[in-house]
Amino acid sequence: MQTSVAKSKGKILLVDDDPGLLRLLSIRLRAESYEVEAVDNAHKALATLNRFAPDLVVTDLRMDKMDGIGLLKELQTRSPGLRVVIITAHGTIPDAVVATQGGAFGFLTKPIDKDELMSTVERALKVSGSHAVSEDWARDIITRNQAMKEILNQAKMVAATDARVLINGESGTGKELMARAIHRASPRSNQPFVTINCSAMAENLLESQLFGHEKGAFAGATASQTGLFHAAEGGTLLLDEVGDMPMRLQVKLLRVLQENKVRPVGGIEACEVDVRVISATHCDLQKFMVHGRFREDLYYRLNVVNIRIPTLSQRREDIPLLVAHFLQQISAEADQERKVYAPEAVEMLVTAEWPGNIRQLHNAVRQNVALSRSPVISAELVQQSLGEHAGKLLSFSDARDEFTRNYLSQILQITIGNVSQAARLAKRNRTDFYKLLARHDLNPEQFKAR
């Protein structure tokens, strides 16, 4: 007979250098169906953060090296919005009050009462919006990159709230996938996820698509139509490439976000809507504001939480994982044997420039699979598909030489070619400095004022 496993009520990270108290709190919380990770210092807690992704941190105030307040500040930087409860001894209550003013959710005093512990934890998780999240909420985002893991941790936390999110990133980095992941991790996950590209249609059509229109509102409007705000009721609306939205529609969108009401084109009455708005753009909206292309008040309405997706070249360790995923996907779609890349071909993929990011990588893999007559995709085929974007990572020695040459050039520019002064700045004797210049083919005369 199988025994049923209680569903986790939330993930709690315990931090305390008292092993007895750590064990006692762990037992009490696990008995109430909380998932618990227990560590004995703040540094271990920070190392555990991304792997465990807690909904709540309960930490002792007095600890060696980094205390509870230090941990609180670090958590506020790394995981904004993560709730922290401080454990204190009776004599340190004033410090706990300071910690609470600094952003801690609350504090517990030793000896810790079981009922008070459970009540505080329940309140903290309720305020943080903690709820059951599907394990595969981020299934479309394939990564082992540390920066991406931290971003996913933040995304999961903000997903539990209704805060608006602005996702920045170059084209092809996966902004829509991140928006979908946030939706799946949110309490709205069972409601619609609707997306619209704000740069893909004319202004009047975009307005009608977003807000709907009444019959006769314009030529061709033979029937009333609800807009995407209504289609996303209770769920999430992604405004992709929001930076390209015309100024007149920015004004109308701002009013919707302020009032949570939508008035269709040609309509008189506005209807209430309950929609979480996520925006995405590859543009620098702050520059757009300076040049009058994007409203400042709308920017701050949309940019409550900002998530910036790194480029593929900033997460090269993910390329082999993504390639393997795409190969498996293509094989399943075509119901054929999965092809593989030759080792030198994988190296070429990892070192390429990828200006089109993950979308470009996906297209390249599809092209390679389609054109490869062998089960093993060769480096030559990859070279053909990459063309001018094929790159090569510098060796350690070459990278060091490039850095040294740039450093020496910068010093010579600062000193206008004065070798004695440049050598002093570099903290090298004049003879050695001359040797460095000769080794890197640098002539001080070229840096002197003409």
Summary of the structure (lengths in Angstrom):
residues: 450
radius of gyration: 28.1
end to end distance: 90.4
largest distance: 90.4
contacts: 1377
relative contact order: 0.07
helix: 50%
strand: 13%
